[in-house]
Amino acid sequence: MAPDSRDRMVRAAIELFRERGYAATSFGDVLARSGAPRGSIYHHFPGGKEELAAEALRRYTAATVRALTAAIEAGTAVEAVRAFIAASRDSLVASGFRQSCPIAGVALDLMPADGALAGYAAEAFDRWRELIAVALKRDGVPAVRASALATLVVATAEGALLLARVDRSPTAIDAAGAELLAHVAAVVDGTGTARSATVSEARSARRGRAGRA
C-alpha cells in the first residue's frame, strides 16, 4: 500500500531535519519533498509545524529504539554500541554527507519557549542512553558506571557525526568509534575500572604536590 500524504509528510520532515535542521525547514519544503497536496498541511497537522516536528521526532525515535533493542538482544553491549555507531555512519555516508541526526537537527534550533519539542528530543537521547545502560549492566558493568558510559556513547556518536558531516568524510566517526569501542570493551572486561582509578589517583597526586609547593 502506498503511503498516504500524512505519512509522506512525516518522512519528508525527518529527511529535511536531518539535512537543514528545524528552523530552516518550512511547510513548503515538506510539501515539495513529499509531493503531498497543500491542503494536507492543516488537515493532518492542525497544530502546525510544531505538531509535524513532534510526530517526526516520535517516529524517528521509535525506529531507532527498535533497531537498538534488536542489536542489544542479538549480541553483547559492545556489539550493540558498534551497531549504534555504524548505523549513523552508514546513513551519513549513503546520503552524501547531507543527512545527520534529525534529533540533533531539531534540538540545536530550539528556543527556550519550545518546551514540548525539547521534551521529544530529550526523550530520544534518554531512551538511547537507557537502552545502552541496560545492555552494559547486563554484561556486568555497575549501574552508575553503566549510566555514565551510556552518556559517553551517545555524546561521542553525536559529536563524531557532526565532525564527519563537516569534513565530508567518515574518518572522525571511525576514529572516535574505535576509541570508544576499546574503552567500552575495557570497562566490560573490568580493566577500564582500573584505568579510571589510576587516572583519578594521578590527579590526586598532582593536587597533593601542588599543595606542598
PEWOUR-V959946 format. One record per backbone hydrogen bond with DSSP energy under -1.0 kcal/mol. CO is the residue of the C=O (numbers start at 1). NH is the residue of the N-H. If there is no record, write none. Layout:
[[CO	NH] [CO	NH]]
This chain:
[[4	8] [5	9] [6	10] [7	11] [8	12] [9	13] [10	14] [11	15] [12	16] [13	17] [14	18] [15	19] [16	20] [18	100] [22	25] [26	30] [27	31] [28	32] [29	33] [30	34] [31	35] [37	40] [38	41] [40	44] [41	45] [45	48] [48	52] [49	53] [50	54] [51	55] [52	56] [53	57] [54	58] [55	59] [56	60] [57	61] [58	62] [59	63] [60	64] [61	65] [62	66] [63	67] [64	68] [65	69] [66	70] [67	71] [68	72] [69	73] [70	74] [71	75] [76	80] [77	81] [78	82] [79	83] [80	84] [81	85] [82	86] [83	87] [84	88] [85	89] [86	90] [87	91] [88	92] [89	93] [90	94] [91	95] [92	97] [93	96] [101	105] [102	106] [103	107] [104	108] [105	22] [106	109] [111	114] [113	115] [114	118] [115	119] [116	120] [117	121] [118	122] [119	123] [120	124] [121	125] [122	126] [123	127] [124	128] [125	129] [126	130] [127	131] [128	132] [129	133] [130	134] [131	135] [132	136] [133	137] [134	138] [135	139] [136	141] [137	140] [142	146] [143	147] [144	148] [145	149] [146	150] [147	151] [148	152] [149	153] [150	154] [151	155] [152	156] [153	157] [154	158] [155	159] [156	160] [157	161] [158	162] [159	163] [160	164] [161	165] [162	166] [163	167] [164	168] [164	169] [170	174] [171	175] [172	176] [173	177] [174	178] [175	179] [176	180] [177	181] [178	182] [179	183] [180	184] [181	185] [182	186] [183	187] [184	188] [185	189] [186	191] [186	192] [191	195] [192	196] [193	197] [194	198] [195	199] [196	200] [197	201] [198	202] [199	203] [200	204] [201	205] [202	206] [203	207] [204	208] [205	209] [206	210] [207	211] [208	212] [209	213]]
